[in-house]
């Protein structure tokens, strides 16, 4: 993938950490910075689809671990048992 050159300002302390990490890992400082940019881009990305598309009805209070397991298991069983779904 072609790269595009850009200039950024960084704190000297951060640059020192990057320099040390690059030396320790045997990669360029630019590679460390590119990885950081990618992580920041992905952390701030707006996704078209929600992470979780399913919702489960509950009692309106925080469920116990066992109750969560039972609700999810019931929902999965319902999907498996519904007509037109492969089993």
C-alpha positions in Angstrom: 0.0 0.0 0.0 1.5 3.4 -0.9 2.2 5.6 2.0 1.7 9.4 2.3 4.2 11.6 4.1 3.0 13.9 6.9 4.6 15.9 9.6 3.6 15.8 13.3 4.7 17.4 16.5 5.5 15.1 19.4 6.7 15.5 23.0 10.4 14.8 23.4 9.7 12.2 26.1 7.4 10.3 23.7 10.1 10.4 21.0 12.7 9.0 23.4 10.4 6.1 24.3 9.8 5.4 20.6 13.5 5.5 19.9 14.2 3.1 22.7 11.4 0.7 21.7 12.5 0.7 18.0 16.0 -0.2 19.0 14.8 -2.9 21.4 12.5 -4.4 18.8 14.9 -4.0 15.9 12.5 -1.9 13.8 12.5 1.7 12.6 11.1 4.5 14.6 8.8 5.2 11.7 7.3 1.7 12.0 6.5 2.3 15.7 4.9 5.6 14.8 2.9 4.0 11.9 1.6 1.3 14.3 0.6 4.0 16.8 -1.2 6.0 14.1 -3.1 2.8 13.0 -4.1 2.0 16.6 -5.4 5.6 17.0 -7.2 5.5 13.7 -9.0 2.2 14.6 -9.8 3.4 18.1 -11.5 6.5 16.7 -13.2 4.9 13.7 -17.0 5.2 13.3 -18.4 1.8 12.4 -21.4 1.5 10.1 -22.8 -1.5 12.1 -23.0 -1.7 15.9 -20.6 -4.1 17.6 -23.6 -6.1 19.1 -26.7 -6.3 17.0 -28.7 -8.6 19.4 -30.5 -7.4 22.4 -31.9 -9.6 25.2 -34.8 -8.7 27.4 -34.1 -8.7 31.1 -35.6 -7.9 34.5 -34.2 -4.3 34.5 -31.5 -5.1 37.1 -27.9 -6.3 36.8 -28.0 -10.1 36.3 -25.8 -12.6 38.0 -23.3 -14.6 36.0 -25.5 -17.6 36.0 -28.6 -15.6 34.9 -26.6 -14.1 32.0 -25.5 -17.6 30.9 -29.1 -18.9 31.1 -30.6 -15.9 29.1 -28.0 -16.3 26.4 -28.4 -20.1 26.3 -32.2 -19.7 26.0 -31.8 -17.1 23.1 -29.4 -19.4 21.3 -31.7 -22.4 21.8 -34.6 -20.3 20.4 -32.6 -19.5 17.3 -31.6 -23.1 16.7 -35.2 -24.3 17.3 -36.8 -21.7 15.1 -38.1 -22.8 11.7 -35.9 -22.2 8.7 -32.7 -22.3 10.8 -30.2 -25.1 10.2 -29.5 -27.3 13.2 
